[in-house]
C-alpha cells in the first residue's frame, strides 16, 4: 500500500494567481529589506571566521570521541562561509562588484567550490525556479527520464533521492562546476579563473596538510567538515524546493511570481543551525528578490506572512520531514504529482 501524499495547491487555476506578477509582490515588501548594511555584513564575516577558526582549533586538540561533534560544528560553520559567498554571488553582500568577487572566492575556497561557475549556474536556477527542463538546482526526474537511464544510474538516483539524500550536492558540485566549456565569452573566462583558483589552492593546500598532519589530517581537518557542509547543502536545497504540495511546471504553464512565492519553502531549523548558516532557511523572500541581504530576510518574510499567507509553504526540520520527502517525492509526473520508485517498478514489471 502506497503512502498518501498531498496534492499541490492549484493556485494557477485562479484568475488572481494567473495574473499575479512578481513586481506586485515586491511592492508589498518594506523598502528597507533591500538596503545593504556593511556593518552587519562584515561583522558576520568576522564572527564566521572566528567560529571556523575555533572549529579547527578544537579539531586539533579534541580527543577522538569528541571529534564527531566538532566535525558537525566546523562543517556547519563552513556552511556559513557558503552563505556569505552566496550573497556575494547575488551581489547583495557589498556594493562594489570586485568586493563581492573577492569575498566570494575566499569564502568558497575551503569548500573547493569555483565561485563564478556556482554564481552563474545558481542565477539560472533563480530565473527558472521549478520549471521542468530548466531548473538546475534539485530537479526531480520524470518517470520517462528514469526509465531511459541505465540500471547503475537508476540505482544511484534512488540513493540520492532516498536514504543518501545528504550526498546529493556532491555529484552536482563535481559534474557542473568545473566545466568551463558550457559557458561562452566573458563568462567562460570568469569560470576558468575560478576553477584555476580552486585547483591551485588545492595543489598547495592538500600537500601542505599531508606533510604537516598526515593523511589523517586531511580527513580530520577537511574531509569530515566538508561532508557535513554537503549534508547541509543537500538538505537545504532539497527542503527548499521539495514537498508533496509544490508542483513543477512546464515552460508553457510556468508563472514566475507563483514559482518564486509558492514554489519555495520556509523551513525552521534548530537555532544553532540558523545562526551558523545565516538564515539561509528563510528562503521565500530570497527567491522573490536576490537583492535582499541575508540579514533582512526575516523582516521580508514577516511581510509576506501578512500580505500573501495563502501562498506560503512553511515547515519545521525533523527526521520525519526528511522521511516524508525522501520516501514520497522521488519521481515527478506533471499530471499526477510525485510517484515513488516502488510504484514505478510495480507498474513497469
N, C-alpha and C positions, 0 to 999 in steps of 0.2 A: 504494500500500500504506500503510495507516494505522499510526501508531506504536502499539506495545504499551504499555499503561499498567496499573499495578497496581490491583487492586480494593480497595475499602475493607474494612478488617477488620470482620467482622460480630460485633462484641463484644456487641451487644444480643441476639444469639441464645442466649447462655448464661444460665443461671438466675442465676449470680452477678452478671453485668453488669446484667441486668434489675432485680435487687433493689438495685443499688448506689444509695446515697443520698449527696448532697453532704456532709452532716454527717459521714458515715462517713470521708470523705476528709479533711475539715478536722480531725478529731480526731487524725489521724496527724501533723499539722504541729507543729513546735515552737511553743510559745506565744509566744516572743519575736518571731516573724515578724510578729505583729500589733501590735507596740509601736512607737509613733511616737517618733522621736528628733529633737527640734527642732534640735540642733546639726548633725546630718548634713543635715537638710533645708535649713537656712538657709546652711550652708557651701557646699552645692552651688549654691544660688541666687547667692551672691556669686561663686563661680567661673564660673558660667554667664554672668552679666552681664559679668564681666571678659573672657571669651572672645569674646562677641559684640562688646563694645567694641573688642577687639583686631582682630576681623574688619573692622569698619567703618573703623578707622584704616588698616589695610592696604589696604582698597579706595580710600582717599583718596590713598595715596602710591605704590601699586604701578604699575609700567609695564604697558602693555596686555597684554603677552604673559604676565604672571603673574596677570592678573585671573581667568581660569577657575579656577585653583587656589584663589584667595581666595574666589571665589563659592561653591565647594564647601565650604570650611571654614566660612564665615559662615552659609551656609544650613543646614549640619549643626548648628552651634551654636544656631541659631534653632530647630531641631527639638528641642533640649534644652529651650528655653522651653516648647514644646508639651508635653513630657513632664511638666514641673513643673506646668503648668496642668492636665494630665491627672490628676495626683494630687489637685490641688485640686478637680477636678470629682467625684472619688470620695470627697472629704473625708478623704483619707489623708495630706495634707500637714501640716495643723495641726488642733488640737483644736477651735478656735473656727471656726464657720461663716463669720463675716464675714472672718476672715483668709484662709480658702480662697477666698472670693469675690473679695476684693481682689487677692490674688496671681494668681488665675486670670485675671481681667480684664487685669491688667498683662502677664502672660506671653503672652496671646493677642493683645495689641494690635498688635505688629509684623507679625503674620501676617494681620491683618484678619479675625479669627475671633471671632464673637459667643460669649462664654463660656457663657451659660446655655443657649442652643439646642444647642450641642455637648454640654453636660453631660447634658441631658435625653434627647437622641437616643442618645447613646452608652450611657447606662444602660439604655435599651431594648434595645440590641444585647446587653448583658450578660445581660439577663433571657431573651433568646430566641436565644442563640447557635446558629447553624447550623439554625435552624428555618425550613423553607420557608414563605415568605409573611410572615414576621415579622422576621427578621434584617435590619436596615437598614444594616449596615456595608459588606460587599462581597458581595452576594448574587448568585450566578451565575444567569443567566436559564435557564429551562427551554426546550426546543425550541418548545413551543407559544407562549410569550411572544415568542420571536424571530420565529416565523413570522407573528405578528399585527402586528409592528412594520413601519413603512414602510421603504422602501429606504434613505433617508438615515439613519434611526435604526439600522438594521441595520449600515450602513457604520461609523457612529460606534462602535457597540458592538464590532464586530470590531477596531477600533483599540485601544480601551481594555482589551479582554481579550486583546490580542495585542501587537504591537510598541510601541504607545503606552501600555502599562500605567501608565507613570510619571506620566501626567496624569490618571489616573482619579479621584483625590481632588478635583480642581478642580471638575468639574461637580457632584460630591456636595456640596462646600462651598457652591457658588453656589446650587444648587437648594433645599437643605433648610434652611440655617442662617440665612436672613434672613427667613423667612416665619413671623411670629408667629401668624398666623391658624390654624395647625394645632394650637395649644396652647389650653388653657382656663384661666380663673380666674387664680390667682396665678402659674402657670407662664407664661401669656401675658404678664403684666406683667414678669416677670423677663426673658423673651426680648426683649421690646420694649426694655427698658432696655439689654441687652447690645448689641442691634443699633444703637441710637442712640449708644452709647458708641463703637462702631467707626466709624459714619458721621461723627460729629462729629470724631473724631480724624483720619479720612481727609480731611475737608474742611479741616482745619487743616494737617495734615502734608504732604500732597501739594503744595498750592500753595506752601508754605514751601520744600519741597525743590526744586521747579521754579524758584522765584525765586532761590534761592541756588546751585543747581548745574546748572540747566537740565534739559532732558528726559533727557539722558544720565545725570544724577544719579539720576533715578527708576529708570532701567534698571540702573545700576551698584549703587546702594545698596539698592534694594528689589526690583525685578522679578527679577533673576537669583538672588539668595539665596532669594527666595520660591519660585521654580521648583525650586530644589534642595530646599527644605523639602518641597514637594509630591512630588518624586521619592521622598524617604524615607517620607512619609506614605502614598503609594500603594503603595510596595514593602512596607513593614511590614504594612499591612493585608492585602494580597494574600497574602503569605507566611504570615502568622499563621493564616490560615483556609483556605488552598487548597493541597492536594496531591492527587494521584490516590488516596491512601489514606484520605482523610477524606470521610465522607458527610454530606449534608444530609438532614434527616428531616422528614416532615410532622408536624403537631402531634399526631396520634393515635399516632405511634410515637416521639415525641421523649422523651429521657430527660435530665433536667437534669444529672445527675452525669457521664454519658458525654459529653454535649455539651461540658462545660467541661473535662473531663480528657482526653478522646481526640479532641476536635474542634478543638483549637488546637495550634499548632506552636511549639516552641522552635527558634530559628534562631541560629546563631553568626555574627556579623558581624566584620569587622576590629576590632581593639582600639580604634582611634581613634574608630570609629563608636559602639561600645558605651559608651565614656567620654563622648563628647559627647551621646549620646542616653539616658544614664542607664538602661542595661539594659532598655530597652523590649522588646528581643528575648526576654527571659526571660518568656514570655507565659502559660505554662500556669498557674502559681500565681496570677497576676493574675486569670485568669478564674475560678478557684476561689473567690477572695475579693478583691474590690476594696479591702478594708480593709488589705491588705498594702502598705506603702510601697515605693517602687521599690528602696530600698537593702537591703531584706530579701528580695527576690525570689530571689536566688541561693541563699540558705540554704533557702528553701522548696522550690526546685526540686531541690536535693540530697536533701531528704527525700522528695520524690515519686519520685526515681530509686531510692531504697532500698525504698520501700513499694509503688509502683504502676508498676514499669518496663514491664510488658506493655501498658500503656495509652498510653504517651507517644510522641509523634512528635517527632523531632529532625532537624535538617538543618543544613547549612552554606551560607551565602550565596555564590553564584557566578553567573556568567552562564549556566552550564549549568543551574543550578536554575531561573533565570528562564525559560530557553528551554523546559525541561520543562513548567513551569506554563503559560506563555502559548501554547505550541503544542498542549497536550493538554487543559487544563482550561478549556474555552471555553463549552460548553453543558452543563447538568446535567440528567440524567434520573434520577429517584429509583430506577428499576428497573435500568438498565444502567450507571449511573455517568456519567462525563463523556464527551461527544462533541465532535468537532471541527466547526468551521464547514464544512470541506471535506466531511466525511461527510454532514452535514445537507443541504447543497446537492446533493450527488451523489444522495441518496436522494429528493430532492423536485424533481427536474427535470420 
